[in-house]
Amino acid sequence: MEKSKIEIIRKEYLNGSLDIDSVHPNPVEQFKIWLQDAINAGIEEPTAMLLATTGNNMQPAARMVLLKDIDENGFDFYTSYLSHKGLQMAENPKVAATFFWKELERQVRIEGIVEKLGAKKSDEYFNSRPSESRLSASVSPQSNVISSRIYLENLISKLREKYPGNEIPRPAHWGGYKIRPQLIEFWQGRENRLHDRLQYTFISGKWLIDRLAP
């Protein structure tokens, strides 16, 4: 059988359109609308976002994380401060994030500055997690080389014995971040690759909207 070539893969985008007159003037509110559309459509992991970070060595790194809250100031997620991304964000707070809801033929790009959430909010979210997730976050030396999976399982067993009532405190190395957006772009797939792209840019205390060429 002849090996298929990826360059011949084609898909037409026919699900919708995007116009400046029809979107919310605030991109965070527009994002909430699109996120709810993704949830209503039954898309798996609608809050999954690709987070891109860059440290002092200027080598970008990207991985999937889960959005956990949205407010007027930005987008929240949680991780280990000592993970690869945590160390990069400590060196360089400029980050980018991307959401892709393929079933709706939509993408959102975010560029902004990340900052740590307060201890109270990180505690509240940590304590809302299942006990096994709290155990994993507490013992995992995230992004570090380990000898085996058994090593992690032994650490969890020891911590479970230490906290038999599941009152596991949030470790000091784990907590939340907020991306304060400076630019948000909404992309809607369109026929013949003439996609709709609207870009919000935060300038002088207000959001400006421009249409971009596809």
CYANA upper distance limits for C-alpha pairs under 8 A (distance plus 0.5 A):
  5 LYS  CA      9 ILE  CA      8.08
 12 GLU  CA    190 ARG  CA      7.85
 12 GLU  CA    191 GLU  CA      6.15
 12 GLU  CA    192 ASN  CA      7.24
 12 GLU  CA    193 ARG  CA      8.17
 13 TYR  CA    105 GLU  CA      7.08
 13 TYR  CA    189 GLY  CA      5.55
 13 TYR  CA    190 ARG  CA      5.26
 13 TYR  CA    191 GLU  CA      5.61
 13 TYR  CA    192 ASN  CA      8.27
 13 TYR  CA    193 ARG  CA      8.19
 14 LEU  CA    189 GLY  CA      7.59
 14 LEU  CA    190 ARG  CA      6.16
 14 LEU  CA    191 GLU  CA      6.23
 15 ASN  CA    104 LEU  CA      7.10
 15 ASN  CA    105 GLU  CA      7.28
 15 ASN  CA    189 GLY  CA      8.00
 15 ASN  CA    190 ARG  CA      8.00
 16 GLY  CA    188 GLN  CA      7.41
 16 GLY  CA    189 GLY  CA      7.81
 16 GLY  CA    190 ARG  CA      7.52
 17 SER  CA    188 GLN  CA      6.66
 17 SER  CA    189 GLY  CA      8.02
 17 SER  CA    190 ARG  CA      7.31
 17 SER  CA    196 ASP  CA      7.10
 18 LEU  CA     22 SER  CA      7.72
 18 LEU  CA     23 VAL  CA      8.12
 18 LEU  CA    187 TRP  CA      8.43
 18 LEU  CA    188 GLN  CA      6.80
 18 LEU  CA    196 ASP  CA      6.24
 18 LEU  CA    197 ARG  CA      7.93
 18 LEU  CA    198 LEU  CA      8.17
 19 ASP  CA     23 VAL  CA      7.20
 19 ASP  CA    196 ASP  CA      8.13
 19 ASP  CA    198 LEU  CA      8.20
 20 ILE  CA    198 LEU  CA      7.66
 20 ILE  CA    209 ILE  CA      7.90
 20 ILE  CA    210 ASP  CA      8.39
 20 ILE  CA    211 ARG  CA      8.04
 23 VAL  CA     30 GLN  CA      7.01
 24 HIS  CA     29 GLU  CA      6.97
 24 HIS  CA     30 GLN  CA      5.73
 25 PRO  CA     30 GLN  CA      8.19
 25 PRO  CA    207 TRP  CA      7.87
 25 PRO  CA    209 ILE  CA      8.38
 26 ASN  CA     30 GLN  CA      6.87
 26 ASN  CA    207 TRP  CA      7.25
 27 PRO  CA     31 PHE  CA      6.45
 27 PRO  CA    184 ILE  CA      7.18
 27 PRO  CA    200 TYR  CA      7.04
 27 PRO  CA    207 TRP  CA      8.34
 28 VAL  CA     32 LYS  CA      6.82
 28 VAL  CA     70 ILE  CA      8.40
 28 VAL  CA     71 ASP  CA      8.12
 28 VAL  CA     72 GLU  CA      7.11
 28 VAL  CA     74 GLY  CA      7.73
 29 GLU  CA     33 ILE  CA      6.96
 30 GLN  CA     34 TRP  CA      6.93
 31 PHE  CA     35 LEU  CA      6.49
 31 PHE  CA    108 VAL  CA      8.41
 32 LYS  CA     36 GLN  CA      6.59
 33 ILE  CA     37 ASP  CA      6.78
 34 TRP  CA     38 ALA  CA      6.79
 35 LEU  CA     39 ILE  CA      6.76
 35 LEU  CA     46 PRO  CA      7.48
 35 LEU  CA     47 THR  CA      8.11
 36 GLN  CA     40 ASN  CA      6.49
 37 ASP  CA     41 ALA  CA      6.58
 38 ALA  CA     42 GLY  CA      7.09
 38 ALA  CA     43 ILE  CA      6.23
 38 ALA  CA     46 PRO  CA      6.49
 38 ALA  CA    101 TRP  CA      7.34
 38 ALA  CA    104 LEU  CA      7.81
 39 ILE  CA     43 ILE  CA      6.50
 39 ILE  CA     46 PRO  CA      6.66
 43 ILE  CA    101 TRP  CA      7.91
 43 ILE  CA    103 GLU  CA      7.79
 46 PRO  CA    101 TRP  CA      7.61
 47 THR  CA     66 LEU  CA      6.01
 47 THR  CA     67 LEU  CA      5.62
 47 THR  CA     68 LYS  CA      8.05
 47 THR  CA     99 PHE  CA      8.19
 48 ALA  CA     64 MET  CA      6.88
 48 ALA  CA     65 VAL  CA      6.29
 48 ALA  CA     66 LEU  CA      5.11
 48 ALA  CA     67 LEU  CA      6.79
 48 ALA  CA     99 PHE  CA      7.22
 49 MET  CA     64 MET  CA      5.93
 49 MET  CA     65 VAL  CA      6.01
 49 MET  CA     66 LEU  CA      6.50
 49 MET  CA     67 LEU  CA      7.28
 49 MET  CA     97 ALA  CA      6.71
 49 MET  CA     98 THR  CA      5.88
 49 MET  CA     99 PHE  CA      5.34
 49 MET  CA    100 PHE  CA      8.09
 50 LEU  CA     62 ALA  CA      6.95
 50 LEU  CA     63 ARG  CA      5.93
 50 LEU  CA     64 MET  CA      4.93
 50 LEU  CA     65 VAL  CA      6.85
 50 LEU  CA     97 ALA  CA      5.78
 50 LEU  CA     98 THR  CA      5.50
 50 LEU  CA     99 PHE  CA      7.07
 51 LEU  CA     62 ALA  CA      5.91
 51 LEU  CA     63 ARG  CA      6.02
 51 LEU  CA     64 MET  CA      6.52
 51 LEU  CA     65 VAL  CA      7.10
 51 LEU  CA     95 VAL  CA      7.76
 51 LEU  CA     96 ALA  CA      6.42
 51 LEU  CA     97 ALA  CA      4.98
 51 LEU  CA     98 THR  CA      7.24
 52 ALA  CA     60 PRO  CA      7.19
 52 ALA  CA     61 ALA  CA      6.09
 52 ALA  CA     62 ALA  CA      4.71
 52 ALA  CA     63 ARG  CA      7.25
 52 ALA  CA     95 VAL  CA      6.30
 52 ALA  CA     96 ALA  CA      5.62
 52 ALA  CA     97 ALA  CA      6.57
 53 THR  CA     60 PRO  CA      6.18
 53 THR  CA     61 ALA  CA      5.98
 53 THR  CA     62 ALA  CA      6.91
 53 THR  CA     85 LYS  CA      6.84
 53 THR  CA     88 GLN  CA      6.82
 53 THR  CA     89 MET  CA      7.05
 53 THR  CA     92 ASN  CA      8.33
 53 THR  CA     94 LYS  CA      7.63
 53 THR  CA     95 VAL  CA      5.60
 53 THR  CA     96 ALA  CA      7.35
 54 THR  CA     58 MET  CA      6.06
 54 THR  CA     59 GLN  CA      6.27
 54 THR  CA     60 PRO  CA      5.01
 54 THR  CA     61 ALA  CA      6.81
 54 THR  CA     88 GLN  CA      6.21
 54 THR  CA     89 MET  CA      7.68
 54 THR  CA     92 ASN  CA      6.93
 54 THR  CA     94 LYS  CA      8.11
 54 THR  CA     95 VAL  CA      7.84
 55 GLY  CA     59 GLN  CA      7.19
 55 GLY  CA     60 PRO  CA      7.84
 55 GLY  CA     87 LEU  CA      8.00
 55 GLY  CA     88 GLN  CA      4.70
 55 GLY  CA     89 MET  CA      7.22
 55 GLY  CA     90 ALA  CA      8.43
 55 GLY  CA     91 GLU  CA      5.88
 55 GLY  CA     92 ASN  CA      5.97
 56 ASN  CA     88 GLN  CA      7.88
 56 ASN  CA     91 GLU  CA      6.53
 56 ASN  CA     92 ASN  CA      7.37
 61 ALA  CA     85 LYS  CA      8.12
 65 VAL  CA     77 PHE  CA      7.78
 66 LEU  CA     77 PHE  CA      6.73
 66 LEU  CA     78 TYR  CA      8.40
 67 LEU  CA     75 PHE  CA      7.32
 67 LEU  CA     76 ASP  CA      6.39
 67 LEU  CA     77 PHE  CA      5.61
 68 LYS  CA     75 PHE  CA      8.19
 68 LYS  CA     76 ASP  CA      6.05
 68 LYS  CA     77 PHE  CA      5.81
 68 LYS  CA     78 TYR  CA      8.15
 69 ASP  CA     75 PHE  CA      6.55
 69 ASP  CA     76 ASP  CA      5.53
 69 ASP  CA     77 PHE  CA      7.66
 70 ILE  CA     74 GLY  CA      6.27
 70 ILE  CA     75 PHE  CA      5.28
 70 ILE  CA     76 ASP  CA      6.73
 71 ASP  CA     75 PHE  CA      7.35
 73 ASN  CA    180 ARG  CA      6.38
 73 ASN  CA    181 PRO  CA      8.26
 74 GLY  CA    178 LYS  CA      6.64
 74 GLY  CA    179 ILE  CA      5.91
 74 GLY  CA    180 ARG  CA      5.23
 74 GLY  CA    181 PRO  CA      6.61
 75 PHE  CA    178 LYS  CA      5.82
 75 PHE  CA    179 ILE  CA      5.59
 75 PHE  CA    180 ARG  CA      7.38
 76 ASP  CA    176 GLY  CA      7.25
 76 ASP  CA    177 TYR  CA      6.05
 76 ASP  CA    178 LYS  CA      4.90
 76 ASP  CA    179 ILE  CA      6.92
 77 PHE  CA    176 GLY  CA      6.08
 77 PHE  CA    177 TYR  CA      6.01
 77 PHE  CA    178 LYS  CA      7.14
 78 TYR  CA    122 SER  CA      8.46
 78 TYR  CA    174 TRP  CA      8.02
 78 TYR  CA    175 GLY  CA      5.94
 78 TYR  CA    176 GLY  CA      4.62
 78 TYR  CA    177 TYR  CA      6.56
 79 THR  CA     83 SER  CA      8.01
 79 THR  CA     86 GLY  CA      7.91
 79 THR  CA    174 TRP  CA      6.33
 79 THR  CA    175 GLY  CA      6.32
 79 THR  CA    176 GLY  CA      6.90
 80 SER  CA     86 GLY  CA      6.82
 80 SER  CA    137 ALA  CA      8.09
 80 SER  CA    142 GLN  CA      7.31
 80 SER  CA    173 HIS  CA      6.23
 80 SER  CA    174 TRP  CA      4.74
 80 SER  CA    175 GLY  CA      6.87
 81 TYR  CA     85 LYS  CA      8.32
 81 TYR  CA     86 GLY  CA      4.89
 81 TYR  CA     87 LEU  CA      7.07
 81 TYR  CA    173 HIS  CA      5.79
 81 TYR  CA    174 TRP  CA      6.03
 81 TYR  CA    175 GLY  CA      7.43
 82 LEU  CA     86 GLY  CA      5.90
 82 LEU  CA     87 LEU  CA      6.28
 82 LEU  CA    141 PRO  CA      8.22
 82 LEU  CA    142 GLN  CA      7.53
 82 LEU  CA    173 HIS  CA      6.83
 82 LEU  CA    174 TRP  CA      8.34
 83 SER  CA     87 LEU  CA      6.64
 83 SER  CA    141 PRO  CA      8.03
 83 SER  CA    142 GLN  CA      5.56
 83 SER  CA    143 SER  CA      5.79
 83 SER  CA    144 ASN  CA      8.24
 84 HIS  CA     88 GLN  CA      6.72
 84 HIS  CA    142 GLN  CA      8.20
 84 HIS  CA    143 SER  CA      6.30
 85 LYS  CA     89 MET  CA      6.52
 86 GLY  CA     90 ALA  CA      6.75
 87 LEU  CA     91 GLU  CA      6.99
 88 GLN  CA     92 ASN  CA      6.53
 88 GLN  CA     93 PRO  CA      8.34
 89 MET  CA     93 PRO  CA      5.30
 89 MET  CA     94 LYS  CA      7.82
 89 MET  CA     95 VAL  CA      8.18
 89 MET  CA    114 VAL  CA      7.82
 93 PRO  CA    113 ILE  CA      5.85
 93 PRO  CA    114 VAL  CA      5.63
 93 PRO  CA    115 GLU  CA      7.56
 94 LYS  CA    111 GLU  CA      8.07
 94 LYS  CA    112 GLY  CA      6.35
 94 LYS  CA    113 ILE  CA      5.19
 94 LYS  CA    114 VAL  CA      6.89
 95 VAL  CA    111 GLU  CA      6.52
 95 VAL  CA    112 GLY  CA      6.19
 95 VAL  CA    113 ILE  CA      6.56
 95 VAL  CA    114 VAL  CA      7.12
 95 VAL  CA    179 ILE  CA      8.16
 96 ALA  CA    109 ARG  CA      7.82
 96 ALA  CA    110 ILE  CA      5.95
 96 ALA  CA    111 GLU  CA      4.93
 96 ALA  CA    112 GLY  CA      6.87
 97 ALA  CA    109 ARG  CA      6.40
 97 ALA  CA    110 ILE  CA      5.54
 97 ALA  CA    111 GLU  CA      7.08
 98 THR  CA    107 GLN  CA      7.58
 98 THR  CA    108 VAL  CA      6.10
 98 THR  CA    109 ARG  CA      5.08
 98 THR  CA    110 ILE  CA      6.73
 99 PHE  CA    107 GLN  CA      6.00
 99 PHE  CA    108 VAL  CA      5.61
 99 PHE  CA    109 ARG  CA      7.15
100 PHE  CA    105 GLU  CA      8.33
100 PHE  CA    106 ARG  CA      6.49
100 PHE  CA    107 GLN  CA      4.94
100 PHE  CA    108 VAL  CA      7.14
101 TRP  CA    105 GLU  CA      6.60
101 TRP  CA    106 ARG  CA      5.81
101 TRP  CA    107 GLN  CA      6.72
102 LYS  CA    106 ARG  CA      6.69
102 LYS  CA    107 GLN  CA      8.36
105 GLU  CA    188 GLN  CA      6.51
105 GLU  CA    189 GLY  CA      5.73
106 ARG  CA    186 PHE  CA      7.98
106 ARG  CA    187 TRP  CA      6.06
106 ARG  CA    188 GLN  CA      5.26
106 ARG  CA    189 GLY  CA      6.77
107 GLN  CA    186 PHE  CA      6.56
107 GLN  CA    187 TRP  CA      5.48
107 GLN  CA    188 GLN  CA      7.18
108 VAL  CA    184 ILE  CA      7.50
108 VAL  CA    185 GLU  CA      6.06
108 VAL  CA    186 PHE  CA      5.21
108 VAL  CA    187 TRP  CA      6.63
109 ARG  CA    183 LEU  CA      8.49
109 ARG  CA    184 ILE  CA      6.07
109 ARG  CA    185 GLU  CA      5.51
109 ARG  CA    186 PHE  CA      7.17
110 ILE  CA    181 PRO  CA      6.86
110 ILE  CA    182 GLN  CA      8.21
110 ILE  CA    183 LEU  CA      6.30
110 ILE  CA    184 ILE  CA      5.06
110 ILE  CA    185 GLU  CA      7.06
111 GLU  CA    181 PRO  CA      6.18
111 GLU  CA    182 GLN  CA      6.36
111 GLU  CA    183 LEU  CA      5.62
111 GLU  CA    184 ILE  CA      6.97
112 GLY  CA    179 ILE  CA      6.47
112 GLY  CA    180 ARG  CA      5.85
112 GLY  CA    181 PRO  CA      4.64
112 GLY  CA    182 GLN  CA      5.35
112 GLY  CA    183 LEU  CA      7.11
113 ILE  CA    179 ILE  CA      6.11
113 ILE  CA    180 ARG  CA      5.75
113 ILE  CA    181 PRO  CA      7.04
113 ILE  CA    182 GLN  CA      8.03
114 VAL  CA    177 TYR  CA      6.90
114 VAL  CA    178 LYS  CA      5.96
114 VAL  CA    179 ILE  CA      4.86
114 VAL  CA    180 ARG  CA      6.54
115 GLU  CA    177 TYR  CA      5.96
115 GLU  CA    178 LYS  CA      5.91
115 GLU  CA    179 ILE  CA      7.16
115 GLU  CA    180 ARG  CA      8.26
116 LYS  CA    175 GLY  CA      8.12
116 LYS  CA    176 GLY  CA      6.34
116 LYS  CA    177 TYR  CA      4.80
116 LYS  CA    178 LYS  CA      6.73
117 LEU  CA    121 LYS  CA      7.15
117 LEU  CA    122 SER  CA      7.11
117 LEU  CA    175 GLY  CA      7.76
117 LEU  CA    176 GLY  CA      5.57
117 LEU  CA    177 TYR  CA      5.58
117 LEU  CA    178 LYS  CA      6.76
118 GLY  CA    122 SER  CA      6.88
118 GLY  CA    176 GLY  CA      8.21
119 ALA  CA    123 ASP  CA      6.42
119 ALA  CA    175 GLY  CA      8.02
120 LYS  CA    124 GLU  CA      6.69
121 LYS  CA    125 TYR  CA      6.79
121 LYS  CA    176 GLY  CA      8.26
122 SER  CA    126 PHE  CA      6.51
122 SER  CA    175 GLY  CA      5.61
122 SER  CA    176 GLY  CA      6.00
123 ASP  CA    127 ASN  CA      6.50
123 ASP  CA    170 ARG  CA      6.69
123 ASP  CA    175 GLY  CA      8.22
124 GLU  CA    128 SER  CA      6.82
125 TYR  CA    129 ARG  CA      7.22
126 PHE  CA    134 ARG  CA      7.29
126 PHE  CA    170 ARG  CA      6.72
126 PHE  CA    175 GLY  CA      8.28
127 ASN  CA    134 ARG  CA      8.21
127 ASN  CA    168 ILE  CA      8.46
127 ASN  CA    169 PRO  CA      8.22
127 ASN  CA    170 ARG  CA      7.99
129 ARG  CA    133 SER  CA      6.78
129 ARG  CA    134 ARG  CA      6.88
130 PRO  CA    134 ARG  CA      6.95
131 SER  CA    135 LEU  CA      6.71
131 SER  CA    166 ASN  CA      6.57
131 SER  CA    168 ILE  CA      8.02
132 GLU  CA    136 SER  CA      6.70
133 SER  CA    137 ALA  CA      6.68
134 ARG  CA    138 SER  CA      6.63
134 ARG  CA    168 ILE  CA      7.33
134 ARG  CA    170 ARG  CA      8.06
135 LEU  CA    139 VAL  CA      6.85
135 LEU  CA    156 ILE  CA      6.59
135 LEU  CA    159 LEU  CA      7.53
135 LEU  CA    160 ARG  CA      7.79
135 LEU  CA    168 ILE  CA      7.75
136 SER  CA    140 SER  CA      6.34
136 SER  CA    156 ILE  CA      7.27
137 ALA  CA    171 PRO  CA      8.44
137 ALA  CA    174 TRP  CA      7.76
138 SER  CA    170 ARG  CA      7.64
138 SER  CA    171 PRO  CA      6.19
138 SER  CA    174 TRP  CA      8.19
139 VAL  CA    152 LEU  CA      7.67
139 VAL  CA    155 LEU  CA      6.70
139 VAL  CA    156 ILE  CA      6.95
139 VAL  CA    159 LEU  CA      8.37
140 SER  CA    152 LEU  CA      7.35
146 ILE  CA    151 TYR  CA      7.89
147 SER  CA    151 TYR  CA      7.11
148 SER  CA    152 LEU  CA      7.80
149 ARG  CA    153 GLU  CA      6.86
150 ILE  CA    154 ASN  CA      6.52
151 TYR  CA    155 LEU  CA      6.94
152 LEU  CA    156 ILE  CA      6.78
153 GLU  CA    157 SER  CA      6.69
154 ASN  CA    158 LYS  CA      6.79
155 LEU  CA    159 LEU  CA      6.78
156 ILE  CA    160 ARG  CA      6.48
157 SER  CA    161 GLU  CA      6.80
158 LYS  CA    162 LYS  CA      6.86
159 LEU  CA    163 TYR  CA      6.79
160 ARG  CA    164 PRO  CA      6.29
160 ARG  CA    166 ASN  CA      7.92
163 TYR  CA    167 GLU  CA      6.52
163 TYR  CA    168 ILE  CA      6.65
170 ARG  CA    174 TRP  CA      7.44
170 ARG  CA    175 GLY  CA      8.46
181 PRO  CA    202 PHE  CA      8.43
182 GLN  CA    201 THR  CA      6.49
182 GLN  CA    202 PHE  CA      5.69
183 LEU  CA    199 GLN  CA      7.60
183 LEU  CA    200 TYR  CA      6.11
183 LEU  CA    201 THR  CA      5.11
183 LEU  CA    202 PHE  CA      6.83
184 ILE  CA    199 GLN  CA      6.36
184 ILE  CA    200 TYR  CA      5.66
184 ILE  CA    201 THR  CA      7.21
185 GLU  CA    197 ARG  CA      7.28
185 GLU  CA    198 LEU  CA      6.09
185 GLU  CA    199 GLN  CA      4.74
185 GLU  CA    200 TYR  CA      6.60
186 PHE  CA    197 ARG  CA      6.16
186 PHE  CA    198 LEU  CA      5.76
186 PHE  CA    199 GLN  CA      6.92
187 TRP  CA    195 HIS  CA      7.56
187 TRP  CA    196 ASP  CA      6.22
187 TRP  CA    197 ARG  CA      5.07
187 TRP  CA    198 LEU  CA      7.18
188 GLN  CA    195 HIS  CA      6.45
188 GLN  CA    196 ASP  CA      5.61
188 GLN  CA    197 ARG  CA      7.00
189 GLY  CA    193 ARG  CA      7.74
189 GLY  CA    194 LEU  CA      8.18
189 GLY  CA    195 HIS  CA      5.32
189 GLY  CA    196 ASP  CA      6.97
190 ARG  CA    194 LEU  CA      6.04
190 ARG  CA    195 HIS  CA      4.95
190 ARG  CA    196 ASP  CA      7.12
191 GLU  CA    195 HIS  CA      7.63
193 ARG  CA    214 PRO  CA      7.78
194 LEU  CA    214 PRO  CA      6.33
195 HIS  CA    213 ALA  CA      8.42
195 HIS  CA    214 PRO  CA      5.69
196 ASP  CA    211 ARG  CA      8.20
196 ASP  CA    212 LEU  CA      8.08
196 ASP  CA    213 ALA  CA      8.19
196 ASP  CA    214 PRO  CA      7.04
197 ARG  CA    211 ARG  CA      6.29
197 ARG  CA    212 LEU  CA      5.76
197 ARG  CA    213 ALA  CA      7.40
197 ARG  CA    214 PRO  CA      7.00
198 LEU  CA    209 ILE  CA      7.15
198 LEU  CA    210 ASP  CA      6.22
198 LEU  CA    211 ARG  CA      5.13
198 LEU  CA    212 LEU  CA      6.57
199 GLN  CA    209 ILE  CA      6.04
199 GLN  CA    210 ASP  CA      5.73
199 GLN  CA    211 ARG  CA      6.73
199 GLN  CA    212 LEU  CA      7.38
200 TYR  CA    207 TRP  CA      6.44
200 TYR  CA    208 LEU  CA      5.90
200 TYR  CA    209 ILE  CA      5.03
200 TYR  CA    210 ASP  CA      7.10
201 THR  CA    207 TRP  CA      5.95
201 THR  CA    208 LEU  CA      5.76
201 THR  CA    209 ILE  CA      7.08
202 PHE  CA    206 LYS  CA      5.97
202 PHE  CA    207 TRP  CA      5.00
202 PHE  CA    208 LEU  CA      6.89
203 ILE  CA    207 TRP  CA      6.76
203 ILE  CA    208 LEU  CA      7.53
